[in-house]
Amino acid sequence: MAKATPPNRRALISTIALHAAFIGLAWLASIWVIPSYDSGGQGEPVVATLQISKADLARAKKAVRDAEKAQASQPKPEPRPQTSEKPLQQTAQTWVDRPDTEVQEEVQRMAALPSDALQEQKLKQKQAQVELTDDVKKDLAEENRQRLIKQQLDAVRKQRAELQADVEAAKITELASAGKPRTSAKPETAAGMAGTDNGLSGRYKTALNATARANWNTVQIPEQTRCQVEFTQIRGGEVIDVNFLSCPLNTAGRDSIERALYKSPMPYAGFESVFQRKVTLLFCYPDEVCQ
């Protein structure tokens, strides 16, 4: 076998030394990382034995026998007394078909007397109709009572307005007799929807027509309508009564004119000297019909 040259020998020795160093490092790491167990602290397991004397065993057996005797000597609970003379039923009761004889007898009686049942039903229906008629009569009586109250209130209101007007007229007459000047108003005549007088009386008529026309809803009023109305007012312009003189309108149309007159007071401020309690107005639709 050929001998190794010096360079090869040095390389082999270096390789072996390197491997030995790796092995040593691995051994040191295992000792450092893996904990070591102290085998000196480990010993044989402890074995304990419980020893009981004969005297203790005898006392325990005697205590068990005494407890059994005490339990056997206790009296047994007495059974509950029965509240019924019949013994308790131990098994379920079988089904017994017992038809209701009273209901069957009632059905048979009604079937045997159909005319009586029909007559009874007719009497009940008649009684119900009588009660309904009585309710309707009560409602009508209440409506009549309310209407009568309203008429009485309107009459009282009208009388008070007339009384106030008479008092005011008496005051004016008294002032006139005392020698104080008083402007007399001319009698009111039929006024159209547009006034032509340039005086205070003409302006008063124009203001009355303008107020009534502004409050009048003509949605359902037919074309070419001329309706002459006379209304009564008190001082301040409040209308207290409406009377239709010549008017072709139906009830709905007349109601619209009454609402227009009652809606707001008529002009009064500035027209005290030409104030008229009774005024006649001509309602026209469209306005050109009155011209």
C-alpha positions, 0 to 999 in steps of 0.5 A: 500500500502506498504511503500518504504524502505529508499534505494528505496526512495533515488534511486527514488529521485536520478532518479528524480533529474537526469531527472530534470538536463537533462531538465534544460540543454536542456532548457539552450541549446535552449536559447544559440543556438536558436537566440532570436528575439527582438519583441520590434523592430518590428512594424506595416508596413509603409503605404504610399499614393500618393496624386495628386492635381487637378492642376497637373492632369490637366497639365498632361492631357493638355500635352497628348492632345498637344502631340496628336495634334502635331503628327496628324499635321505632314505631311504624307510621299509622295509615291515614284514615279514609274520608270516604266509606267506599274503598279506593278504586284500584283500577281504571273505570270503564267507559259508561255511555250515559246520554243526557236525557234532559237535552234529548227531552228538550229536543223532542219537546221542541220537535213535537211543538214546532208551532210554539217555538216558531211563535216564540221566535216571532215574539222575540223578533217583534220585541227587537223591532219595538226596541229599535223603533223606540231607539229611533224615536228617542233619537228623533226626540233628542234632535227635535229638542236640540233644534228647539233649543237652537231656535229659542237661542236664536230668538233670544239673540234676535230680541236682544239685538232689536232691544239694543237697537231700540235703546240706541235709537232712543238715545239718538232721539234724546240727543236730537231733542236736546238740540245736538246735531245728528246725521240722518241716514237715507233709507236703504234700497236695493244695492247691486254688486257695484255701487255708483254713488260717490257719497258716504252712503254709496261707499257704505253700500260698496263696502257691504257688497265687497265684504259679502262678495269676498265671503261668498263661495260660488263653486256650486253656483250656476251661471246667470244667478241673481239672488236678492237677500235682506239681512238684519245687522246690529251696530258693529256689523254683526248679522243676526238674521237673513231673509231671501226675497227673490232667489232661484237658488236651491238649499245649498246655494242659499246656505252658501249666501247665509254663510257669507253673511254670517262669516264676518261682521259687515263694515261699520267703522267710519260708516256710523252715520249711515248705518242701516239695520236692514240692508238689501243686497243683490248677489249675482254670479258672475258679477256682470249679471248685476250690471 
